[in-house]
């Protein structure tokens, strides 16, 4: 509940600054669209009875679509800004391993996925460099990952051919932190990088599955 309140406050503040920008002679707000690649990372930790903890899952990169804004809070230096955005991407993680328990041998395959992740985010940023020739900003904030078409599938195949299948659904919503940086190229183009530290997408009594994402992309701004 406290995370929902914090995100709501940041989004409300962003809207307020956007509405009052013209009255307060604030520099024009910039709204942007962009594309990126998500370099996701995934790991499962827990007790050894969970076979997937022994697997290093392969996680391919995925495309990202983003829409957002930079809403300035100071009308002179134009250094501080609020940064609401929505990222849309996906992730999948797969791995397998051959294991032995006593005389028994078996094969375990593990996969996790969310075909669509919608990630609304509210942050604040600061232009470390803010000259006409070069603009460089850093930012931080909080948000949520909403996971759609999500699935966790564990398949254990024994030597006699029998299988044990466990089919779960990861968490539908995950609270996340985020850090970002970017460089403005010209007046409208920006090269940026955002990082979401590991967050639990499935939680059991003695097992956790964590997903993190490093997203690198470009965006094109439109002045308000």
PEQUI-V627315 format. One record per residue. N is the residue number from 1. RES is the residue in three letters. PHI is phi in whole degrees, 0 to 359 (none if undefined). BURIAL is # if it has 9 or more other C-alpha atoms within 8 Angstrom, else .. Layout:
# PEQUI-V627315
n = [N & N]
res = [RES & RES]
phi = [PHI & PHI]
burial = [BURIAL & BURIAL]
This chain:
# PEQUI-V627315
n = [1 & 2 & 3 & 4 & 5 & 6 & 7 & 8 & 9 & 10 & 11 & 12 & 13 & 14 & 15 & 16 & 17 & 18 & 19 & 20 & 21 & 22 & 23 & 24 & 25 & 26 & 27 & 28 & 29 & 30 & 31 & 32 & 33 & 34 & 35 & 36 & 37 & 38 & 39 & 40 & 41 & 42 & 43 & 44 & 45 & 46 & 47 & 48 & 49 & 50 & 51 & 52 & 53 & 54 & 55 & 56 & 57 & 58 & 59 & 60 & 61 & 62 & 63 & 64 & 65 & 66 & 67 & 68 & 69 & 70 & 71 & 72 & 73 & 74 & 75 & 76 & 77 & 78 & 79 & 80 & 81 & 82 & 83 & 84 & 85 & 86 & 87 & 88 & 89 & 90 & 91 & 92 & 93 & 94 & 95 & 96 & 97 & 98 & 99 & 100 & 101 & 102 & 103 & 104 & 105 & 106 & 107 & 108 & 109 & 110 & 111 & 112 & 113 & 114 & 115 & 116 & 117 & 118 & 119 & 120 & 121 & 122 & 123 & 124 & 125 & 126 & 127 & 128 & 129 & 130 & 131 & 132 & 133 & 134 & 135 & 136 & 137 & 138 & 139 & 140 & 141 & 142 & 143 & 144 & 145 & 146 & 147 & 148 & 149 & 150 & 151 & 152 & 153 & 154 & 155 & 156 & 157 & 158 & 159 & 160 & 161 & 162 & 163 & 164 & 165 & 166 & 167 & 168 & 169 & 170 & 171 & 172 & 173 & 174 & 175 & 176 & 177 & 178 & 179 & 180 & 181 & 182 & 183 & 184 & 185 & 186 & 187 & 188 & 189 & 190 & 191 & 192 & 193 & 194 & 195 & 196 & 197 & 198 & 199 & 200 & 201 & 202 & 203 & 204 & 205 & 206 & 207 & 208 & 209 & 210 & 211 & 212 & 213 & 214 & 215 & 216 & 217 & 218 & 219 & 220 & 221 & 222 & 223 & 224]
res = [UNK & UNK & UNK & UNK & UNK & UNK & UNK & UNK & UNK & UNK & UNK & UNK & UNK & UNK & UNK & UNK & UNK & UNK & UNK & UNK & UNK & UNK & UNK & UNK & UNK & UNK & UNK & UNK & UNK & UNK & UNK & UNK & UNK & UNK & UNK & UNK & UNK & UNK & UNK & UNK & UNK & UNK & UNK & UNK & UNK & UNK & UNK & UNK & UNK & UNK & UNK & UNK & UNK & UNK & UNK & UNK & UNK & UNK & UNK & UNK & UNK & UNK & UNK & UNK & UNK & UNK & UNK & UNK & UNK & UNK & UNK & UNK & UNK & UNK & UNK & UNK & UNK & UNK & UNK & UNK & UNK & UNK & UNK & UNK & UNK & UNK & UNK & UNK & UNK & UNK & UNK & UNK & UNK & UNK & UNK & UNK & UNK & UNK & UNK & UNK & UNK & UNK & UNK & UNK & UNK & UNK & UNK & UNK & UNK & UNK & UNK & UNK & UNK & UNK & UNK & UNK & UNK & UNK & UNK & UNK & UNK & UNK & UNK & UNK & UNK & UNK & UNK & UNK & UNK & UNK & UNK & UNK & UNK & UNK & UNK & UNK & UNK & UNK & UNK & UNK & UNK & UNK & UNK & UNK & UNK & UNK & UNK & UNK & UNK & UNK & UNK & UNK & UNK & UNK & UNK & UNK & UNK & UNK & UNK & UNK & UNK & UNK & UNK & UNK & UNK & UNK & UNK & UNK & UNK & UNK & UNK & UNK & UNK & UNK & UNK & UNK & UNK & UNK & UNK & UNK & UNK & UNK & UNK & UNK & UNK & UNK & UNK & UNK & UNK & UNK & UNK & UNK & UNK & UNK & UNK & UNK & UNK & UNK & UNK & UNK & UNK & UNK & UNK & UNK & UNK & UNK & UNK & UNK & UNK & UNK & UNK & UNK & UNK & UNK & UNK & UNK & UNK & UNK & UNK & UNK & UNK & UNK & UNK & UNK]
phi = [none & 295 & 292 & 300 & 296 & 297 & 295 & 298 & 297 & 296 & 292 & 296 & 296 & 299 & 296 & 297 & 295 & 295 & 286 & 260 & 299 & 289 & 294 & 265 & 58 & 288 & 307 & 306 & 290 & 249 & 246 & 219 & 234 & 201 & 225 & 206 & 241 & 260 & 263 & 276 & 229 & 216 & 209 & 244 & 236 & 158 & 287 & 293 & 291 & 271 & 298 & 293 & 290 & 268 & 254 & 265 & 287 & 276 & 233 & 290 & 290 & 223 & 286 & 229 & 243 & 223 & 231 & 191 & 207 & 238 & 248 & 286 & 253 & 236 & 262 & 243 & 284 & 56 & 258 & 271 & 209 & 265 & 225 & 285 & 200 & 228 & 254 & 233 & 205 & 212 & 207 & 215 & 219 & 223 & 191 & 208 & 205 & 263 & 232 & 228 & 231 & 68 & 266 & 275 & 243 & 206 & 244 & 238 & 244 & 228 & 214 & 227 & 198 & 218 & 293 & 221 & 241 & 255 & 235 & 287 & 216 & 234 & 221 & 228 & 223 & 215 & 277 & 293 & 244 & 219 & 273 & 294 & 275 & 209 & 235 & 228 & 236 & 234 & 208 & 205 & 180 & 226 & 191 & 226 & 254 & 261 & 262 & 244 & 50 & 265 & 200 & 236 & 235 & 240 & 234 & 250 & 248 & 268 & 300 & 277 & 95 & 288 & 232 & 241 & 243 & 241 & 240 & 241 & 242 & 298 & 301 & 283 & 218 & 229 & 282 & 224 & 261 & 204 & 234 & 210 & 207 & 195 & 234 & 280 & 249 & 74 & 265 & 231 & 268 & 224 & 258 & 222 & 216 & 238 & 229 & 251 & 298 & 305 & 228 & 287 & 258 & 210 & 227 & 237 & 303 & 222 & 210 & 227 & 243 & 243 & 239 & 233 & 211 & 250 & 243 & 237 & 202 & 230 & 218 & 235 & 263 & 234 & 283 & 272]
burial = [. & . & . & . & . & . & # & . & . & # & # & . & . & # & . & . & # & # & . & . & # & . & . & . & . & # & . & # & # & # & # & # & # & # & # & # & # & # & # & # & . & # & # & # & . & # & . & . & . & # & . & # & # & . & # & . & # & . & # & # & # & # & # & # & # & # & # & # & # & # & # & # & # & # & # & . & . & # & # & # & # & # & # & # & # & # & # & # & # & # & # & # & # & # & # & # & # & . & . & . & . & . & . & . & # & # & # & # & # & # & # & # & # & # & # & # & # & # & # & # & # & # & # & # & # & # & # & # & . & # & . & . & . & # & # & # & # & # & # & # & # & # & # & # & # & # & # & # & . & # & # & # & # & # & # & # & # & # & . & . & . & . & . & . & . & . & . & . & . & # & # & . & # & # & # & # & # & # & # & # & # & # & # & # & # & . & . & # & # & # & # & # & # & # & # & # & # & . & # & # & # & # & # & . & . & . & # & # & # & # & # & # & # & # & # & # & # & # & # & # & # & . & . & .]
